[in-house]
Amino acid sequence: MLIHATYALELDEATDLLGSDDEILLLASQLEKDIESGGQVFGWVSSRYEPVDTSINNIGKCANCNALTSDCESEEAVTAVSPGALVGGRLLCDVCLPKGHPLAF
């Protein structure tokens, strides 16, 4: 079984995590330990990190619950986060979208 997981870290401008491979590997190692502590077998395959600028990427926080989401009705949808859509000018994640919306969970 292959499980793909996305972890989002919200960093303030003063935090300089980006560019530090050692810190990213430390985080990945801790995640692996956390999963294995639950009795699950976890084999690390790969990791990568991507800085995301919410002011220029199609990614933002849901107006209701603050989940990281992307407007999947846009051509620039970011599929690594929860799908969402703009409703009445507000970005909503799939859980918070109104019932009947094609992307609603």
PASEBA-1860 file (N, C-alpha, C; in nm, 3 decimals):
! residues 105
1> MLIHATYA> 0.085/-0.117/0.000/0.000/0.000/0.000/0.089/0.123/0.000 ~ 0.051/0.219/-0.077/0.123/0.346/-0.081/0.034/0.453/-0.019 ~ 0.089/0.522/0.078/0.017/0.633/0.140/0.098/0.759/0.115 ~ 0.035/0.856/0.057/0.100/0.984/0.031/0.044/1.084/0.132 ~ 0.131/1.147/0.207/0.087/1.242/0.309/0.152/1.378/0.282 ~ 0.077/1.482/0.304/0.128/1.617/0.291/0.122/1.683/0.427 ~ 0.232/1.740/0.468/0.238/1.814/0.594/0.267/1.959/0.561 ~ 0.188/2.047/0.616/0.207/2.189/0.593/0.259/2.253/0.721
9> LELDEATD> 0.366/2.328/0.708/0.422/2.401/0.821/0.402/2.548/0.796 ~ 0.343/2.616/0.890/0.325/2.759/0.877/0.441/2.826/0.950 ~ 0.522/2.896/0.875/0.641/2.961/0.931/0.626/3.111/0.923 ~ 0.674/3.179/1.026/0.673/3.324/1.017/0.795/3.367/0.936 ~ 0.799/3.492/0.896/0.906/3.540/0.810/1.043/3.530/0.874 ~ 1.049/3.528/1.007/1.178/3.524/1.076/1.236/3.383/1.078 ~ 1.152/3.282/1.053/1.198/3.144/1.056/1.268/3.111/0.926 ~ 1.387/3.060/0.936/1.464/3.027/0.816/1.481/2.877/0.805
17> LLGSDDEI> 1.370/2.803/0.794/1.377/2.659/0.779/1.412/2.622/0.635 ~ 1.367/2.702/0.541/1.389/2.671/0.402/1.538/2.672/0.371 ~ 1.580/2.577/0.295/1.720/2.569/0.259/1.801/2.486/0.356 ~ 1.739/2.438/0.463/1.811/2.358/0.561/1.769/2.212/0.545 ~ 1.844/2.138/0.464/1.812/1.997/0.441/1.818/1.917/0.570 ~ 1.911/1.951/0.660/1.923/1.878/0.786/1.795/1.888/0.868 ~ 1.735/2.005/0.873/1.612/2.023/0.950/1.496/1.951/0.884 ~ 1.489/1.950/0.752/1.384/1.879/0.681/1.398/1.729/0.707
25> LLLASQLE> 1.521/1.676/0.700/1.543/1.534/0.726/1.511/1.498/0.870 ~ 1.540/1.588/0.963/1.506/1.564/1.103/1.354/1.555/1.120 ~ 1.282/1.644/1.055/1.136/1.642/1.061/1.084/1.511/1.000 ~ 1.136/1.470/0.886/1.092/1.345/0.822/1.121/1.226/0.912 ~ 1.236/1.226/0.978/1.272/1.118/1.070/1.175/1.112/1.187 ~ 1.137/1.226/1.241/1.043/1.230/1.352/0.906/1.179/1.310 ~ 0.862/1.216/1.189/0.734/1.168/1.139/0.736/1.016/1.125 ~ 0.846/0.962/1.074/0.860/0.817/1.060/0.851/0.749/1.196
33> KDIESGGQ> 0.919/0.804/1.297/0.915/0.747/1.432/0.773/0.751/1.488 ~ 0.703/0.862/1.465/0.566/0.875/1.515/0.475/0.770/1.454 ~ 0.491/0.745/1.324/0.407/0.646/1.258/0.441/0.506/1.308 ~ 0.570/0.476/1.318/0.612/0.343/1.363/0.572/0.317/1.508 ~ 0.564/0.421/1.590/0.526/0.402/1.730/0.382/0.353/1.743 ~ 0.304/0.374/1.639/0.167/0.324/1.637/0.157/0.181/1.588 ~ 0.273/0.115/1.568/0.274/-0.024/1.525/0.269/-0.042/1.375 ~ 0.275/0.065/1.302/0.269/0.056/1.156/0.410/0.047/1.098
41> VFGWVSSR> 0.423/-0.026/0.990/0.550/-0.034/0.919/0.554/0.081/0.820 ~ 0.660/0.157/0.825/0.671/0.274/0.740/0.808/0.273/0.675 ~ 0.811/0.269/0.547/0.938/0.274/0.476/0.952/0.406/0.404 ~ 1.051/0.482/0.441/1.072/0.611/0.379/1.114/0.590/0.236 ~ 1.050/0.659/0.145/1.083/0.649/0.004/1.147/0.778/-0.044 ~ 1.083/0.889/-0.017/1.138/1.017/-0.060/1.072/1.130/0.018 ~ 1.135/1.243/0.015/1.075/1.362/0.073/1.116/1.481/-0.011 ~ 1.036/1.580/-0.005/1.068/1.706/-0.074/0.997/1.818/-0.001
49> YEPVDTSI> 1.046/1.934/-0.018/0.978/2.047/0.041/0.966/2.157/-0.063 ~ 0.856/2.227/-0.054/0.828/2.333/-0.149/0.781/2.456/-0.072 ~ 0.856/2.564/-0.082/0.805/2.687/-0.021/0.680/2.733/-0.097 ~ 0.579/2.773/-0.024/0.454/2.817/-0.086/0.425/2.959/-0.041 ~ 0.413/3.047/-0.135/0.378/3.186/-0.106/0.229/3.202/-0.134 ~ 0.149/3.210/-0.029/0.004/3.217/-0.046/-0.042/3.344/-0.117 ~ 0.045/3.444/-0.125/0.005/3.566/-0.194/0.014/3.550/-0.346 ~ 0.091/3.452/-0.395/0.101/3.435/-0.540/0.058/3.295/-0.587
57> NNIGKCAN> 0.056/3.197/-0.499/0.010/3.063/-0.536/-0.139/3.051/-0.509 ~ -0.204/2.960/-0.580/-0.347/2.936/-0.558/-0.363/2.845/-0.437 ~ -0.332/2.899/-0.323/-0.340/2.823/-0.198/-0.372/2.921/-0.086 ~ -0.455/2.879/0.005/-0.490/2.968/0.115/-0.563/2.891/0.223 ~ -0.610/2.962/0.322/-0.682/2.900/0.433/-0.832/2.912/0.410 ~ -0.901/2.805/0.444/-1.047/2.804/0.435/-1.102/2.916/0.524 ~ -1.198/2.991/0.472/-1.256/3.102/0.547/-1.333/3.054/0.671 ~ -1.375/2.926/0.674/-1.449/2.874/0.789/-1.360/2.808/0.893
65> CNALTSDC> -1.271/2.717/0.848/-1.199/2.633/0.944/-1.047/2.650/0.943 ~ -0.995/2.732/0.855/-0.851/2.760/0.843/-0.769/2.645/0.786 ~ -0.834/2.540/0.731/-0.759/2.432/0.666/-0.692/2.487/0.541 ~ -0.573/2.437/0.512/-0.503/2.478/0.391/-0.574/2.416/0.272 ~ -0.609/2.497/0.175/-0.688/2.451/0.061/-0.650/2.528/-0.065 ~ -0.698/2.480/-0.178/-0.673/2.543/-0.306/-0.802/2.546/-0.386 ~ -0.822/2.652/-0.462/-0.940/2.663/-0.548/-0.922/2.569/-0.666 ~ -0.986/2.454/-0.659/-0.970/2.351/-0.763/-1.051/2.379/-0.888
73> ESEEAVTA> -1.128/2.485/-0.886/-1.199/2.526/-1.008/-1.112/2.620/-1.090 ~ -0.997/2.653/-1.038/-0.901/2.739/-1.108/-0.805/2.652/-1.188 ~ -0.748/2.706/-1.292/-0.649/2.632/-1.372/-0.520/2.609/-1.295 ~ -0.492/2.686/-1.192/-0.369/2.673/-1.113/-0.393/2.599/-0.982 ~ -0.481/2.502/-0.980/-0.511/2.429/-0.857/-0.387/2.359/-0.804 ~ -0.370/2.363/-0.673/-0.259/2.295/-0.605/-0.317/2.168/-0.545 ~ -0.278/2.052/-0.600/-0.340/1.926/-0.559/-0.279/1.865/-0.433 ~ -0.174/1.925/-0.379/-0.111/1.870/-0.259/-0.185/1.908/-0.131
81> VSPGALVG> -0.286/1.991/-0.141/-0.365/2.031/-0.024/-0.510/1.996/-0.048 ~ -0.594/2.019/0.050/-0.737/1.988/0.037/-0.799/2.065/-0.079 ~ -0.885/1.998/-0.153/-0.953/2.070/-0.261/-1.053/2.169/-0.203 ~ -1.073/2.276/-0.273/-1.168/2.378/-0.229/-1.219/2.457/-0.347 ~ -1.295/2.560/-0.318/-1.350/2.645/-0.423/-1.389/2.779/-0.363 ~ -1.401/2.876/-0.451/-1.450/3.007/-0.410/-1.603/3.006/-0.415 ~ -1.664/3.045/-0.305/-1.809/3.057/-0.298/-1.839/3.195/-0.241 ~ -1.903/3.278/-0.320/-1.933/3.414/-0.275/-1.808/3.493/-0.240
89> GRLLCDVC> -1.699/3.467/-0.312/-1.574/3.539/-0.287/-1.492/3.486/-0.171 ~ -1.539/3.380/-0.106/-1.467/3.321/0.008/-1.412/3.185/-0.031 ~ -1.286/3.159/0.002/-1.225/3.030/-0.024/-1.270/2.931/0.084 ~ -1.330/2.820/0.041/-1.378/2.718/0.134/-1.318/2.583/0.096 ~ -1.280/2.504/0.197/-1.229/2.369/0.172/-1.346/2.277/0.140 ~ -1.314/2.156/0.095/-1.419/2.061/0.057/-1.515/2.026/0.170 ~ -1.466/2.028/0.294/-1.552/1.997/0.409/-1.651/2.111/0.436 ~ -1.608/2.234/0.412/-1.692/2.350/0.443/-1.776/2.399/0.325
97> LPKGHPLA> -1.753/2.343/0.208/-1.835/2.381/0.091/-1.980/2.344/0.116 ~ -2.073/2.422/0.062/-2.214/2.390/0.082/-2.251/2.254/0.020 ~ -2.343/2.186/0.084/-2.391/2.058/0.029/-2.440/2.081/-0.114 ~ -2.411/1.987/-0.198/-2.452/1.999/-0.338/-2.344/2.058/-0.426 ~ -2.242/2.121/-0.368/-2.132/2.172/-0.449/-2.056/2.052/-0.503 ~ -2.012/2.055/-0.629/-1.943/1.939/-0.688/-1.817/1.895/-0.614 ~ -1.753/1.983/-0.542/-1.630/1.948/-0.469/-1.654/1.923/-0.320 ~ -1.778/1.935/-0.276/-1.809/1.918/-0.132/-1.783/1.775/-0.090
105> F> -1.728/1.760/0.030/-1.697/1.627/0.084/-1.821/1.563/0.140
END
